[in-house]
Amino acid sequence: MGGRHVGGASTTIALALVLTGCAGGGNAPVSPSPTPSPTQSASTSPTPTASGQVDPNAPAGQCADDALRVTFVDADGGAAGSTYSDLVFTNTGSDACELRGAPGVSVVDDSGVQLGEAAERQGDEDPPTLTLQPGGEVVAQLKAVNIDPGGGPLVDCPVVYGSAYLVYPPHSFTAVEVTTGDRVPACDSTTPFLTIGPVAED
């Protein structure tokens, strides 16, 4: 996670309920089953898309959708040809709750349409269950391959630009749209360009 700083530089963004289905800790795609500058983040509090839906694989103390804030923070460093960011999940409730596994992540345009492939989950075979105390945070690392037309491993990838990341917290049926302050590049093909890890302690 190195070099990431999470502070009080959050700004509220709008929430979008665009896709349905579960983005649990398995390796299923975000759709259809059931994303500031380096010093800023965007956040929102999600609203359930389907009342009463519960993922049977969720931890017993799964964080309620309305008790989670999701923020995006650029992380320092990164391997050649890739960039890293952190998706930060904060418990805004008054009671402790639990999260386990990787979130679902994809790039969407202004209309909420997914662009390119959803992020592939990595390191999510047997993730631990993490307890978030009120105000507590966990992070999931998002890796993006450089698809800039000027260079990078996927230089031949057709590049389109979205307006946000669409994030499903682990085992949640709720979509949270998170802006970054910049256009979000996506590979307009079936070529994977994003990977996401399971939530981990900061």
Backbone torsions as a table, in degrees:
resi	resn	phi	psi	omega
1	MET	NA	0.3	-159.1
2	GLY	-43.0	139.6	170.6
3	GLY	82.6	-0.7	-177.2
4	ARG	-77.3	141.3	175.1
5	HIS	-125.2	123.5	177.3
6	VAL	-112.9	121.8	-178.5
7	GLY	-138.4	-146.6	-177.5
8	GLY	-95.2	25.3	-176.7
9	ALA	-94.4	36.1	-178.7
10	SER	-88.3	145.0	171.0
11	THR	-125.0	144.4	-175.6
12	THR	-77.4	137.6	174.8
13	ILE	-122.3	173.3	179.8
14	ALA	-79.9	153.3	178.1
15	LEU	-100.9	140.2	178.1
16	ALA	-123.9	134.8	176.3
17	LEU	-106.4	88.1	-167.3
18	VAL	-106.2	-44.7	-178.7
19	LEU	-112.6	159.2	175.3
20	THR	-120.4	163.0	179.6
21	GLY	112.4	174.2	-173.1
22	CYS	-96.2	137.9	173.7
23	ALA	-110.9	53.3	-176.5
24	GLY	-69.8	-173.8	-172.2
25	GLY	-77.8	7.3	178.6
26	GLY	-83.7	-163.1	-177.5
27	ASN	-108.5	23.3	178.6
28	ALA	-76.2	151.3	177.9
29	PRO	-67.9	160.0	-179.5
30	VAL	-68.3	-38.5	-177.0
31	SER	-120.4	129.5	7.6
32	PRO	-97.2	-3.1	-171.7
33	SER	-79.2	-38.4	-158.5
34	PRO	2.2	NA	NA
35	THR	NA	NA	NA
36	PRO	NA	150.8	175.4
37	SER	-86.9	177.6	-179.8
38	PRO	-58.2	-16.5	-179.2
39	THR	-109.5	9.0	-178.8
40	GLN	-128.0	162.4	176.1
41	SER	-143.4	160.8	178.6
42	ALA	-123.0	145.9	-174.4
43	SER	-145.7	164.5	176.3
44	THR	-161.1	159.9	174.5
45	SER	-106.7	119.2	-173.2
46	PRO	-74.4	161.7	175.5
47	THR	-123.9	135.7	-177.9
48	PRO	-55.9	139.6	176.5
49	THR	-87.4	-22.1	-179.7
50	ALA	-144.4	110.3	-175.8
51	SER	-61.6	132.3	174.7
52	GLY	87.9	-7.0	179.2
53	GLN	-72.3	132.2	179.4
54	VAL	-136.0	129.8	176.1
55	ASP	-78.5	119.8	-178.7
56	PRO	-64.3	-17.2	179.0
57	ASN	-91.3	0.2	179.8
58	ALA	-70.4	152.4	174.8
59	PRO	-63.5	156.0	-175.9
60	ALA	-58.4	-35.2	-178.7
61	GLY	-101.0	31.7	-177.5
62	GLN	-45.0	132.5	178.4
63	CYS	-62.9	132.4	177.1
64	ALA	-66.4	146.5	-179.2
65	ASP	-56.4	-41.0	-177.0
66	ASP	-80.6	3.3	176.3
67	ALA	-110.6	12.2	179.6
68	LEU	-117.2	134.3	168.7
69	ARG	-112.3	134.7	-178.8
70	VAL	-113.2	125.7	179.4
71	THR	-126.5	155.4	-179.8
72	PHE	-116.6	128.7	179.8
73	VAL	-136.4	127.5	173.8
74	ASP	-65.1	143.8	178.0
75	ALA	-109.7	148.1	178.3
76	ASP	-70.3	155.8	173.2
77	GLY	79.4	-162.5	-177.1
78	GLY	133.7	145.9	178.6
79	ALA	-71.7	162.8	179.5
80	ALA	-57.7	130.5	177.1
81	GLY	84.1	3.6	-178.8
82	SER	-140.0	156.8	173.7
83	THR	-125.7	156.2	-177.6
84	TYR	-125.1	142.5	175.7
85	SER	-137.9	161.9	176.7
86	ASP	-114.5	132.0	167.1
87	LEU	-97.4	119.5	-174.0
88	VAL	-106.0	128.0	179.6
89	PHE	-111.0	118.6	-176.0
90	THR	-114.8	132.7	176.1
91	ASN	-80.4	108.6	179.2
92	THR	-95.1	3.0	-179.3
93	GLY	-83.1	180.0	-178.8
94	SER	-96.4	-5.5	179.6
95	ASP	-122.5	155.6	175.4
96	ALA	-66.2	149.8	177.7
97	CYS	-147.8	175.8	-172.6
98	GLU	-127.3	147.6	171.1
99	LEU	-134.6	149.7	178.5
100	ARG	-151.0	134.6	173.5
101	GLY	95.1	-173.9	-176.2
102	ALA	-94.1	143.9	173.9
103	PRO	-75.5	168.4	170.5
104	GLY	-95.5	135.8	-175.5
105	VAL	-139.6	136.8	172.8
106	SER	-151.6	164.9	176.2
107	VAL	-94.9	136.8	178.8
108	VAL	-129.4	155.6	176.7
109	ASP	-91.1	-172.4	-176.7
110	ASP	-61.5	-24.3	-179.9
111	SER	-91.6	0.8	-179.2
112	GLY	84.8	10.3	179.5
113	VAL	-82.4	131.8	-179.9
114	GLN	-68.1	137.3	178.5
115	LEU	-112.7	121.5	179.9
116	GLY	70.8	-166.2	-176.6
117	GLU	-81.1	147.6	171.6
118	ALA	-68.0	157.4	-179.9
119	ALA	-61.9	137.9	174.7
120	GLU	-81.2	135.5	178.2
121	ARG	-83.1	134.7	178.7
122	GLN	-129.8	148.4	179.2
123	GLY	65.8	28.8	-172.1
124	ASP	-115.4	21.5	-175.8
125	GLU	-71.2	-43.0	-178.2
126	ASP	-145.3	64.8	-174.9
127	PRO	-74.8	152.6	177.8
128	PRO	-76.7	157.1	172.4
129	THR	-87.3	126.2	-177.2
130	LEU	-109.1	136.7	178.6
131	THR	-98.1	128.0	177.2
132	LEU	-106.3	115.4	172.0
133	GLN	-72.4	162.4	176.7
134	PRO	-51.6	125.9	-176.6
135	GLY	85.0	-5.5	-178.6
136	GLY	-75.7	158.1	-176.8
137	GLU	-130.7	149.5	165.3
138	VAL	-133.2	159.2	-176.5
139	VAL	-129.6	149.5	171.9
140	ALA	-122.6	129.8	-175.9
141	GLN	-87.1	128.4	179.3
142	LEU	-106.5	123.6	178.0
143	LYS	-108.5	130.4	179.0
144	ALA	-121.3	126.1	175.5
145	VAL	-71.5	142.0	178.4
146	ASN	-68.1	111.5	178.8
147	ILE	-116.0	18.8	177.0
148	ASP	-59.9	135.5	-179.1
149	PRO	-57.8	-21.1	-179.2
150	GLY	-79.7	-5.4	-179.8
151	GLY	159.0	169.4	179.8
152	GLY	122.6	166.2	-176.7
153	PRO	-59.0	-29.9	-178.8
154	LEU	-109.7	45.8	-174.0
155	VAL	-59.3	-27.9	-179.6
156	ASP	-88.6	2.4	-179.1
157	CYS	-73.3	132.3	174.7
158	PRO	-64.8	120.3	-175.1
159	VAL	-99.6	128.4	171.4
160	VAL	-124.8	164.6	-176.0
161	TYR	-123.2	128.9	176.3
162	GLY	-99.4	-179.3	-177.8
163	SER	-108.0	-12.6	-174.9
164	ALA	-166.4	169.1	167.1
165	TYR	-98.5	139.3	172.3
166	LEU	-100.8	122.3	-172.5
167	VAL	-121.9	128.4	169.5
168	TYR	-105.1	115.9	173.1
169	PRO	-54.6	154.2	-179.7
170	PRO	-51.4	132.2	176.4
171	HIS	62.1	22.6	-179.8
172	SER	-108.9	148.2	174.7
173	PHE	-97.6	9.7	-175.6
174	THR	-105.5	129.6	178.1
175	ALA	-95.4	135.6	177.3
176	VAL	-121.0	123.4	178.8
177	GLU	-93.0	122.0	-174.5
178	VAL	-120.4	117.2	177.5
179	THR	-87.7	161.8	-178.2
180	THR	-118.4	-5.8	-176.6
181	GLY	91.6	-10.5	179.2
182	ASP	-132.5	167.2	171.6
183	ARG	-66.0	145.9	-178.2
184	VAL	-107.6	114.6	-178.4
185	PRO	-73.7	146.4	177.3
186	ALA	-141.2	149.8	176.8
187	CYS	-89.0	114.1	-173.9
188	ASP	-83.8	64.5	179.1
189	SER	-161.6	-170.9	177.0
190	THR	-89.3	8.3	179.7
191	THR	-77.0	123.5	177.6
192	PRO	-64.4	138.4	177.6
193	PHE	-136.7	-6.1	178.1
194	LEU	-124.8	142.8	169.4
195	THR	-133.3	148.7	-178.9
196	ILE	-134.1	138.3	178.3
197	GLY	-98.5	171.0	178.7
198	PRO	-72.4	160.4	177.1
199	VAL	-63.0	142.6	-178.6
200	ALA	-143.0	160.2	177.1
201	GLU	-68.3	144.2	-176.5
202	ASP	-69.8	NA	NA
